[in-house]
Amino acid sequence: MSALLTHAMANNQLLGISLCRSSPRLSHLSFADDSLLFAAATEDEAGVLRDVLQIYEQASGQKINFQKSTVCFSKNTDLVTQQVTSILGVGSMATYGKYLGLPYCVGHSKRSVLGFVKERVWHRLNGWKEKLLSVVGREVLIKSVAQALPTYIMSCF
């Protein structure tokens, strides 16, 4: 699939995204058995993505689960979203959701998006039986939870 997407970008069929003005364009990211595909929200690029996915299915023998697949659009996208989702045969993603435990859309207000970290730590600390632990034991647990939970999230951002 990676080679098919790279070939489509080389033929100017897919635009991909650019993280900044001077960076190379990005068409996909793969993580274990998940793939994130990046394209412009146009009917032409949706058709190219659909064709790439069909060729991949035929060549590999693997079936893509379109019921688990979704599309996420930029805030700058106009009303073409219905056509793109129908061409690809997938649903549209909610505005604020999570992928691998992390929010996939982070706007200007980091406090509202990353507030779940504080809630998760607080929930974990409130679930302990304080009377069963010594003061030192509680301190060690608090430090380990308070440091471990946010570390993964902060390393990603």
N, C-alpha and C positions, 0 to 999 in steps of 0.2 A: 504494500500500500504506500509505503514511503517513496518508493521509486516512481510509482504512478503519479503521486502528488507532485513530486519534484519535476517530473516530465511535463505535467500540465502547467506548472509555473514557468518552465523553460520555454514553452510554446505560447506563453502569455494568455493561457486560458483561465488561469487562476491568478488572482492578485495577491492573496495572502495579507498579512498585516506587517507593519513596521513598528517596532517599539519606540524608536526615535528617528529623527530625520536621517541620520547617517548610518543607521543599522541595516543589515540585510533583511530581506523580507522573510517572514515565517509562515509556512503553510500548515504545519502540524506539530503536535507534541504527543509522544507516546509514553505511557506509564503503565507497566505490567500489561494487563489486557485491555486498558482503556486508551482511547485516542481522542485528542482534541484537535479539531480541524478548523482552520481559519480561512475565511473567504469574505469577499464583498457580498452584501445582501442584495444581489441581483438575480434575476431569473436565469441568466446565462451561467453564472458561476454555480448556482444551485444545480443546474443541469449537468455541469461538468463534474461536480462532486457526486451526484447520483450515478453518473456513468463510471467514475473511478471506483465507487463502492461496488457496483455491479460486476465490473471486471475483476476486482479483488475477490469477490465471492466465488466467481466462476473459476478463477485460477487457484485459489487456496482450498476451496471446498468448505470454507468456514461461512457460517450464516450470520449476518449482522442483525442484532435484535433492535429493530426500529421502535419497538414499544418502550425500551429503556433509553433510547436516544432522544436528546432534546437539542434545541437551538437556542442560543443566547444572542440577543441583538444589542448593539450599542445604542446609547441614548440618542445618537445622531441619526438613527435609521428612520426612514419615513414609512409609509403605509405598505410597502412591498412585502412586509413580513408574512402575510397570509399566503401569497404566492410561493414564497421560498419554502415555508413549512409544508405546503401541499406538494410541491415538486419533490422534496426530500422524503416526504411521508413520515415526518416526525412532529412532535409537539413543541410548543414554545416554553422556554424555561421561565420560572417565576423570577421576579425582579431581585429578590434577595434569597438565595439558597446557598447550600453548602456542597462542596465536593471534597471528599476525603477529610471531612471534619473542619474545613476552612471555607469561609465565604468566598465565592467566586467573583463577586462584584464588590469592589471597595471604592466608595466614593470619597468625597471630601471630608465627611464626618467619620473619622476612624473610631471615635468613641462609641457611636451608635452601632457600627458594624462589628467591632471587636469587644463589645460589652459582654458577650457570652463567656469570655475568658474569666472575668471576675465572678460571674455567676457560677461557672463550673467549679472554680476553686472553692467558693463559699459553700456550695452544695456538698462538695466532697468533705470539707472540714466539719460541717454540721452533722454529717452522718456518723461520726465517730462516737464511741462510748468513752467520754472523757474520764469517767470515774475509774475505768479499768487501766488507764495509763498513768505513769508517773509524769512529773513535770518535764523531765528530760525526754521521755518517750514522746510526749505531745510536741515538744519543740522539734524533735527530729522529724516526725511525721509532717508537721506544718511546713518545715523548710523543704522537705523533699517534694511535697505536693505543690507548694507555692512556687517552686522553681521548675519542676518538671513539666507541668501542664502548659505554662506560657512559653517554654523554651522552644518547643516544636513550632508553635504558631509564629513566634518572633523570628525564628530562623527562616521561615518561608517568606516573610515580608521584609 
